[in-house]
């Protein structure tokens, strides 16, 4: 039986050096950088990433072959019938809003970018259904440009490993960007996602199999324990009731109370 791995962290963690060391170990564990969304070009990856919201990559990969066979480019997708598109992507969930975003994205590509997917993040986030995460996925995977997508895995593991205390994805992204060179942003994100899926499961992390257990402040910590402490919300103070209202309430209660019946004298 393998010896149980536990954290050897005793003092305060320096997030910068911790991030660099995590990146080094991830590169050893996952030498091949893999984006698990099937695609052949920027348009397909952009569409698949929009579909991946609140959906697994495996499910998206089951849907996209039929989607791209029917709509192989922005022009055909921009002219898509909403009902037909919804039927194709229904199993990915939230198909109504996703269909609207896909058609809106394709229309914007045709009208503003000559049918080409832009590589600049400022342009990408102007497309319907595209935020910083999706834009950074396209930049880093297709265009090989600096971009660190922060999805649920990246945010969760970054907090669990002590790289950040932020909950907001944009703040997490900018903090990690400051610790790594731009060329490593995309690979780091993809490797962290793979580590989250293969090893550091949200409910049952495999700390015994983790190559970072000795430097992870959360190794062996029950998953019910939060990775960041959020301040407790103060209980709202009771509203003061004006004396006149109090008197009116008492009088109303008296009026509604049933009157005692007095027995008649016989």
PEDA-V504181 format. One record per pair of residues at least 4 apart in sequence whose C-alpha atoms are under 6 Angstrom apart, sorted by sequence separation. I is the first residue (numbers start at 1). GAP is how many residues later the second one is. D is the distance in whole Angstrom. If there is no record, write none. Layout:
((I,GAP,D) (I,GAP,D))
This chain:
((14,4,6) (15,4,6) (26,4,6) (27,4,5) (42,4,6) (45,4,6) (64,4,6) (67,4,6) (68,4,5) (74,4,6) (86,4,5) (95,4,6) (101,4,6) (108,4,6) (109,4,5) (110,4,5) (130,4,6) (132,4,6) (136,4,6) (137,4,6) (138,4,5) (139,4,5) (140,4,5) (150,4,5) (152,4,6) (153,4,6) (154,4,6) (157,4,6) (159,4,6) (184,4,6) (194,4,6) (195,4,5) (196,4,4) (197,4,6) (201,4,4) (212,4,6) (39,5,5) (71,5,5) (90,5,5) (110,5,4) (125,5,5) (140,5,5) (158,5,5) (159,5,5) (196,5,6) (200,5,4) (39,6,5) (71,6,5) (109,6,5) (125,6,5) (139,6,5) (140,6,6) (158,6,6) (159,6,6) (166,6,6) (200,6,6) (207,6,6) (213,6,5) (140,7,5) (199,7,5) (139,8,6) (86,9,6) (124,11,6) (136,11,4) (136,12,6) (137,12,6) (207,12,6) (86,13,6) (136,13,5) (121,14,6) (133,16,4) (133,17,6) (150,19,6) (37,20,6) (119,20,6) (105,22,5) (105,23,5) (104,24,6) (78,25,5) (77,26,6) (101,27,5) (78,28,5) (101,28,5) (77,29,6) (78,29,5) (74,32,5) (146,36,5) (55,37,6) (146,37,6) (148,37,5) (147,38,6) (148,38,5) (154,38,6) (146,39,6) (147,39,5) (154,39,6) (153,40,5) (74,41,6) (148,41,6) (153,43,6) (140,46,5) (161,55,5) (160,58,6) (160,67,5) (159,68,6) (42,100,6) (19,144,6) (15,148,5) (33,154,6) (16,163,5) (5,203,5) (4,204,5) (7,206,6) (8,206,5) (9,206,6) (6,207,6) (7,207,4) (6,208,6) (7,208,6) (9,208,6) (7,209,6) (7,210,6) (7,212,5) (6,213,6))
